[in-house]
Amino acid sequence: MSTLLLAACVCLMTYWYLQTPRNLPPGPWAWPVLGNIPLFMKSKFDFFPDTITDLAWQYGDVMTFWNARDLNVVISGYRTIRSVLVKRAEDFSSRKAPPVLVDLRGDGTARDTTKGIIFADFGSDWKHQRKFAMKTLRDFGVGKRSLEGKICEEAAALSQELVAKDGEPFNTKPLLQNSVSNIICSIVFGKRFEYGDPEFLWLSHLISEVVNATPGKDILINIHPVFRHLPFGSQEHQKLARNFPKLQAFCGEQIKKHRATFDPNDIRDFIDAFLLEHQHAGREHAQYSFTVEQLQELVLDLFMAGAETTATSLHWALLYMLLNPGVQEKVQGEIDSVLGQAVPSYSLRDKMPYTTATLAEVQRINTVAPFSVPHSLSTGASLNGYTIPAGANILVNLWSVHMDPQLFPEPDKFNPDRFLDQDGNFVKHEALIPFSVGPRVCLGEQLARMEIFLLFVSLLQRFTFKPPEGVTNLSTIGTMTGIVNAPRPYDLCALPRQ
């Protein structure tokens, strides 16, 4: 029996070796079948981005690791990342949707993988969709004063919820998610929801469940897709499979309502703008990607890309205010001197350098998407003398940039002053890239910046945030849920300012 087992192991290792692509970038030794899963499971680090960045110091700015049978190439370091994503964008700007999303978005054909915009292939369809989405977001106020009113309206609603807490400890994350989701709803659906609306609470919960699902944690599925049909081997897969169709149905119903009341002379929101483009596309075959099915997935992408990440950025910002009361006091002093009790304005951020620097430091020290959304290659490519095969996952290690002591001295120290010059003016650092770089830079970057600034300023204008009495063990070590680096759950007290 032992001889047969040994022979089977030898055959398995031989097969694995013969199947492994040649001339890959260096990386830690990988087990057959399991890859580097055992290494990560016994890692001395509690936080995956730290582990990967430590390995990058050992193996270089281009390194390989295996998640069971999935090949991952990690690109680290500011110069290397910019070189790959900007100078070689045509090679490295594709995306590969998780298999579970391919299944849920269609019949699994190559055509279905282009639905939406986050995971769409890098090509003409994607470029048309992104150009349309950017233009439409601008038309509905992103980067303009017209959207500020909606954000500040949401800030006022959020503040009322905080006042109702009467200074008692609570977790702000659900309320932050509601606020950010409502801003997206106002752009996409043309309306906001009351926080207690059951439909809205259900929508916010679904978005969180989908974004926080991590199919990569399903070890057996990574070994072989057949395990996705076994309950004990596919918990994250089943979470996506259960919740994603519900989100699709919700967005589909909103689109159906819009189509029934559509007036080409009265474009109310993002959905109407797409329906108008869809109408034009019927006359221009070149724009065939503007389908109703595509609209449904694009709306979903706007929520998945924007709601959780922005809310998480604000959640980190409030945590650092608890841990740094001197910074909070200084931010409030600047708000008082520039705004007083006036409604915040994004145009005044240049007059609020310390506040701007504080938010920049929050985005640096705990990057919300430390690996961005993984890239991929449609065809093989060479990089630094190594061969990167088609289909490999490309992880852009933004964490390695923001925690690089050569770029940001004492990177573990929370220090907004690093973004100020000797005269106290805000200085933009080229290596601060929380939204990534290149053609795939976050679609909602400008919207997220507006939301984070205006909501943060509104909250600190009205409240002082403190930890609950006796709480001294707040942690700044995040936890990875999906692609998002989120704070560990914590409570705070929101005390109205006089």
C-alpha positions in Angstrom: 0.0 0.0 0.0 2.8 2.4 0.9 4.5 1.6 -2.4 1.3 2.5 -4.3 0.9 5.7 -2.4 4.6 6.7 -3.1 4.1 5.9 -6.8 1.0 8.0 -6.9 2.8 11.0 -5.2 5.7 10.7 -7.7 3.3 10.6 -10.6 1.4 13.6 -9.3 4.5 15.6 -8.7 5.8 14.7 -12.2 2.5 15.8 -13.8 2.5 19.0 -11.8 6.1 19.8 -12.9 5.4 19.1 -16.5 2.3 21.3 -16.5 4.0 24.3 -14.8 4.9 27.0 -17.3 8.6 27.6 -17.8 10.6 30.8 -17.1 8.2 32.2 -14.5 9.2 35.0 -12.2 10.8 33.7 -8.9 8.7 33.0 -5.9 8.4 30.7 -2.8 8.5 27.0 -3.4 5.0 25.6 -4.1 3.5 22.3 -3.2 1.9 20.2 -6.0 -1.9 20.7 -6.1 -1.9 23.0 -3.0 0.6 25.6 -4.3 1.5 28.1 -1.6 -1.6 27.7 0.5 0.3 25.9 3.3 2.8 28.8 3.4 0.1 31.4 3.8 -1.8 29.3 6.3 1.3 29.1 8.6 2.5 32.6 7.9 3.8 34.6 10.9 1.8 37.5 9.6 -1.9 38.1 10.4 -2.4 40.3 7.3 -2.1 39.0 3.7 -0.7 42.3 2.2 2.1 42.3 4.7 2.9 38.7 3.8 3.0 39.3 0.1 5.1 42.5 0.5 7.6 40.7 2.7 7.9 38.0 0.0 8.4 40.8 -2.6 11.3 42.1 -0.7 12.8 38.6 -0.9 12.0 37.7 -4.5 11.8 41.1 -6.2 9.2 43.4 -7.8 7.9 40.7 -10.1 7.3 37.4 -8.2 5.0 34.4 -8.5 2.9 32.5 -6.1 0.3 29.7 -6.5 -3.2 29.6 -5.0 -3.6 25.9 -5.5 -3.7 25.6 -9.4 -4.1 29.4 -9.9 -1.0 31.2 -11.0 -0.6 34.7 -9.5 2.1 37.2 -10.5 2.6 40.1 -8.1 3.9 43.4 -9.3 5.4 45.5 -6.5 7.2 48.8 -6.2 6.0 52.2 -7.5 8.3 52.3 -10.6 7.6 48.8 -11.6 3.8 49.2 -11.2 3.8 52.4 -13.2 5.9 50.8 -15.9 3.6 47.8 -16.2 0.2 49.6 -15.9 1.0 52.8 -17.8 3.8 52.1 -20.3 2.6 48.5 -21.1 -1.1 49.1 -20.6 -2.0 47.2 -23.8 -0.4 44.0 -22.4 -1.5 44.2 -18.8 -4.9 45.9 -18.7 -7.2 42.9 -19.2 -9.2 41.4 -16.4 -10.4 37.9 -15.5 -13.7 37.5 -13.7 -13.9 34.9 -11.0 -15.5 31.7 -12.5 -18.5 32.0 -10.2 -19.3 35.5 -11.7 -18.8 34.2 -15.3 -21.4 31.5 -14.4 -23.8 34.0 -12.9 -23.5 36.6 -15.7 -24.2 34.2 -18.6 -23.5 30.8 -20.1 -19.7 31.1 -19.5 -18.8 32.0 -23.0 -16.0 34.5 -23.8 -18.7 37.0 -24.8 -20.2 36.9 -21.3 -17.0 37.8 -19.6 -17.2 41.3 -21.2 -20.4 42.2 -19.3 -20.1 45.1 -16.9 -17.0 47.1 -16.8 -14.9 45.9 -13.8 -14.0 42.5 -15.3 -14.5 43.3 -18.9 -11.8 42.5 -21.4 -9.5 45.4 -22.4 -10.8 46.2 -25.8 -13.1 48.4 -27.9 -16.3 47.4 -26.1 -14.7 48.2 -22.7 -13.4 51.5 -23.9 -16.8 52.6 -25.2 -18.4 51.6 -21.9 -15.9 53.4 -19.8 -16.0 56.5 -21.9 -19.8 56.6 -21.6 -19.7 55.9 -17.9 -17.2 58.7 -17.2 -19.1 61.2 -19.3 -22.4 60.3 -17.7 -21.1 60.5 -14.2 -19.7 64.0 -15.0 -23.1 65.0 -16.5 -24.8 64.0 -13.3 -22.5 66.1 -11.2 -19.3 64.1 -10.4 -16.6 66.7 -9.9 -19.2 69.6 -9.9 -21.1 71.5 -7.4 -24.4 70.0 -8.5 -23.5 66.7 -6.8 -22.3 68.4 -3.6 -25.9 69.1 -2.6 -26.8 65.4 -2.8 -23.7 64.4 -0.8 -24.3 67.1 1.8 -28.0 66.1 2.0 -26.8 62.6 2.8 -24.3 63.9 5.4 -27.2 65.7 7.1 -29.3 62.5 7.2 -26.3 60.6 8.5 -25.7 63.2 11.2 -29.3 62.8 12.4 -28.7 59.1 12.8 -25.6 59.9 14.9 -27.4 62.4 17.1 -30.0 59.7 17.8 -27.3 57.5 19.3 -27.1 60.0 22.2 -23.4 59.5 22.7 -23.7 55.8 23.3 -21.2 53.4 21.7 -22.1 52.0 18.3 -20.5 50.7 15.1 -20.6 53.3 12.3 -20.0 51.0 9.4 -23.6 50.2 8.5 -24.6 53.9 8.6 -21.6 54.8 6.4 -22.5 52.1 3.9 -26.1 53.5 3.8 -24.9 57.0 3.1 -22.5 56.1 0.3 -25.0 53.6 -1.2 -27.7 56.3 -1.2 -25.4 58.7 -3.1 -24.9 56.1 -5.8 -28.7 55.5 -5.8 -29.3 59.2 -6.4 -27.0 59.1 -9.4 -28.1 55.7 -10.9 -31.8 55.5 -9.9 -32.5 59.2 -9.6 -33.7 58.9 -6.0 -32.4 58.2 -2.4 -34.0 55.9 0.2 -34.8 56.5 3.8 -32.3 54.6 6.0 -35.1 52.5 7.6 -36.6 51.5 4.2 -36.6 47.7 4.2 -35.8 47.5 0.5 -32.8 49.8 1.0 -31.5 47.9 4.0 -31.9 44.7 2.0 -30.0 46.2 -1.0 -27.1 47.5 1.3 -26.8 44.1 2.9 -26.6 42.3 -0.5 -24.0 44.7 -1.8 -21.9 44.1 1.3 -22.3 40.3 1.1 -21.3 40.2 -2.6 -18.3 42.6 -2.3 -17.0 40.8 0.9 -17.3 37.3 -0.6 -13.8 35.8 -1.2 -13.9 32.8 -3.6 -10.2 32.5 -3.2 -10.8 31.2 0.4 -12.5 28.1 -1.0 -9.4 26.0 -1.1 -11.0 22.9 -2.6 -12.5 24.9 -5.5 -9.1 26.3 -6.3 -7.8 22.8 -6.4 -10.6 21.7 -8.9 -13.8 23.4 -10.0 -15.8 20.3 -9.4 -15.7 21.0 -5.6 -18.0 24.1 -6.2 -20.9 21.6 -6.0 -20.0 20.4 -2.5 -21.4 22.6 0.3 -18.4 22.0 2.6 -15.9 23.1 0.0 -17.6 26.2 -1.4 -19.0 28.5 1.3 -17.7 31.8 -0.4 -18.8 30.5 -3.8 -22.3 29.8 -2.5 -22.5 33.2 -0.8 -21.9 34.8 -4.3 -24.2 32.3 -6.0 -26.9 33.1 -3.5 -26.7 36.9 -3.4 -25.5 38.0 -6.8 -28.7 36.9 -8.7 -30.8 38.9 -6.1 -28.8 42.0 -6.9 -29.2 41.3 -10.6 -32.9 41.0 -10.2 -33.1 44.2 -8.2 -31.2 46.2 -10.8 -33.3 44.5 -13.6 -36.5 45.7 -11.9 -35.2 49.3 -11.6 -34.3 49.2 -15.3 -37.8 47.8 -16.2 -39.4 50.7 -14.3 -37.2 53.2 -16.1 -38.0 51.7 -19.5 -41.7 52.0 -18.8 -41.4 55.8 -18.1 -38.5 56.6 -20.3 -38.6 60.0 -22.1 -35.7 60.8 -24.3 -36.3 64.5 -23.7 -36.1 64.1 -19.9 -33.0 62.2 -18.9 -33.3 61.8 -15.1 -30.4 59.6 -14.1 -27.6 57.2 -15.2 -30.1 54.5 -16.3 -32.0 56.9 -18.5 -28.7 58.1 -20.1 -27.8 54.5 -20.9 -31.3 53.8 -22.3 -30.9 56.9 -24.6 -27.5 55.5 -25.7 -29.1 52.1 -26.2 -31.7 53.7 -28.5 -29.0 55.4 -30.5 -27.0 52.1 -30.6 -29.8 50.4 -32.4 -29.0 52.6 -35.3 -25.2 52.3 -35.0 -24.2 48.6 -35.1 -20.7 49.6 -33.9 -22.1 50.4 -30.5 -23.7 46.9 -30.1 -22.4 46.6 -26.5 -25.1 49.1 -25.3 -27.6 46.4 -24.4 -30.1 46.2 -21.5 -28.2 43.2 -20.2 -25.0 45.3 -20.2 -26.8 48.1 -18.4 -27.9 45.7 -15.6 -24.3 44.6 -15.0 -22.9 48.1 -15.3 -25.2 49.3 -12.6 -24.1 46.4 -10.4 -20.5 47.3 -11.0 -21.1 50.9 -10.0 -22.4 49.7 -6.6 -19.8 47.0 -6.1 -16.9 49.3 -7.0 -18.0 52.4 -5.1 -20.2 51.6 -2.1 -18.0 49.3 0.0 -14.6 50.8 -0.7 -15.7 54.4 0.0 -17.6 53.5 3.2 -14.5 51.5 4.3 -12.2 54.5 3.7 -14.5 56.6 6.0 -14.5 53.8 8.6 -10.7 53.9 8.6 -10.7 57.7 8.9 -12.9 57.7 12.0 -10.8 55.0 13.6 -7.6 57.1 13.1 -9.4 60.0 14.7 -10.1 57.9 17.8 -6.5 56.9 17.9 -5.2 60.4 17.2 -7.3 63.0 19.1 -4.7 65.7 18.5 -5.1 65.2 14.7 -8.9 65.3 15.1 -8.7 68.5 17.1 -6.5 70.1 14.5 -8.8 69.1 11.6 -11.8 70.5 13.5 -9.9 73.8 14.1 -9.3 74.1 10.4 -12.9 73.3 9.6 -14.1 75.9 12.1 -11.8 78.6 10.7 -12.6 78.0 7.0 -16.3 76.9 7.2 -17.7 77.7 10.6 -21.2 76.4 10.4 -21.5 76.7 6.6 -22.2 73.7 4.4 -18.9 72.1 3.3 -17.8 72.6 -0.3 -15.3 70.4 -2.2 -13.9 73.6 -3.9 -12.6 74.7 -0.5 -10.3 71.7 0.0 -7.4 73.9 -1.2 -8.0 76.1 1.9 -8.1 73.0 4.1 -4.6 71.5 3.6 -4.4 69.7 7.0 -7.8 68.0 6.5 -6.8 67.0 2.9 -3.4 65.7 4.2 -5.2 63.7 7.0 -7.4 61.9 4.4 -4.4 61.3 2.2 -2.6 59.7 5.1 -5.6 57.5 5.9 -5.6 56.2 2.3 -1.9 55.6 2.4 -1.5 53.8 5.8 -4.3 51.4 5.3 -5.0 51.1 1.6 -8.6 50.0 1.2 -7.9 47.9 -2.0 -4.2 46.9 -1.4 -4.1 44.8 -4.6 -6.6 46.8 -6.6 -8.8 44.6 -8.8 -6.6 41.8 -10.2 -5.5 42.3 -13.8 -4.8 39.5 -16.3 -3.3 38.9 -19.8 -5.3 37.9 -22.9 -2.0 36.7 -24.5 1.3 35.8 -22.9 3.9 38.5 -22.4 7.5 38.9 -21.1 8.4 41.1 -18.2 11.9 41.7 -16.7 13.1 38.7 -18.7 10.4 36.4 -17.4 7.5 34.8 -19.2 4.0 35.7 -18.0 1.5 33.2 -19.5 -2.0 34.2 -20.7 -4.6 33.9 -18.0 -2.3 34.5 -15.1 -3.7 36.7 -12.3 -1.8 40.0 -12.0 -1.9 41.4 -8.5 -0.9 45.1 -8.3 0.7 45.5 -4.9 -0.3 49.0 -3.9 0.5 48.1 -0.3 4.2 47.8 -1.2 4.2 51.4 -2.5 2.4 53.0 0.4 4.5 51.2 3.0 7.8 51.8 1.2 10.1 53.6 3.7 12.1 55.1 0.8 8.9 56.9 -0.3 7.2 57.4 3.0 9.6 57.4 6.0 8.3 55.6 9.1 5.4 54.2 7.0 3.8 52.5 10.1 3.4 55.9 11.8 0.2 57.9 11.1 1.5 61.3 10.2 -0.5 63.8 8.0 2.4 66.2 8.1 4.2 64.1 5.5 1.8 65.6 2.9 2.5 69.2 3.9 5.3 71.5 2.9 7.1 73.9 5.3 4.4 76.5 4.8 1.6 74.1 5.6 0.4 73.7 2.1 -0.8 70.3 0.9 1.7 68.5 -1.4 0.4 65.7 -3.6 2.8 62.7 -3.6 3.0 61.0 -6.9 3.4 57.6 -5.2 0.1 57.9 -3.4 -2.1 55.7 -5.7 -5.0 54.3 -3.7 -7.1 54.2 -6.9 -4.3 52.5 -8.9 -2.9 54.0 -12.2 -3.2 53.4 -15.9 -6.3 52.8 -18.1 -7.9 50.6 -15.4 -7.7 53.3 -12.7 -10.8 53.3 -10.6 -13.8 54.5 -12.6 -15.3 56.2 -9.5 -12.1 57.9 -8.3 -13.4 61.4 -8.5 -16.8 60.5 -7.0 -15.1 58.7 -4.1 -12.8 61.7 -3.4 -15.8 64.0 -3.2 -17.7 61.7 -1.0 -14.8 61.0 1.4 -13.9 64.7 1.8 -17.5 66.1 2.1 -18.8 63.3 4.5 -15.6 63.4 6.6 -15.7 67.2 6.9 -19.4 67.2 7.7 -19.0 64.6 10.4 -16.1 66.4 12.1 -17.8 69.7 11.8 -20.7 68.4 13.9 -19.2 65.7 16.1 -16.2 64.8 18.2 -15.4 61.0 18.0 -14.1 59.2 21.0 -13.6 55.5 21.9 -16.0 54.0 24.5 -15.0 54.5 28.0 -12.3 52.0 29.1 -11.5 50.8 25.5 -7.8 51.0 24.8 -7.1 48.1 22.5 -8.3 49.5 19.1 -6.4 47.7 16.3 -5.1 49.2 13.1 -4.5 45.7 11.6 -7.1 45.3 8.9 -8.9 42.1 7.7 -9.2 41.2 4.0 -12.8 40.6 2.8 -12.8 40.1 -0.9 -10.4 42.7 -2.3 -11.2 45.2 0.6 -9.0 45.8 3.6 -11.4 46.7 6.3 -10.9 47.7 10.0 -11.8 45.1 12.5 -15.2 45.9 14.0 -15.1 48.7 16.6 -17.5 51.0 18.4 -17.2 54.7 18.9 -19.1 57.5 20.6 -20.2 60.5 18.5 -20.5 63.5 20.8 -22.2 66.6 19.2 -20.0 69.7 19.2 -21.2 72.8 20.8 
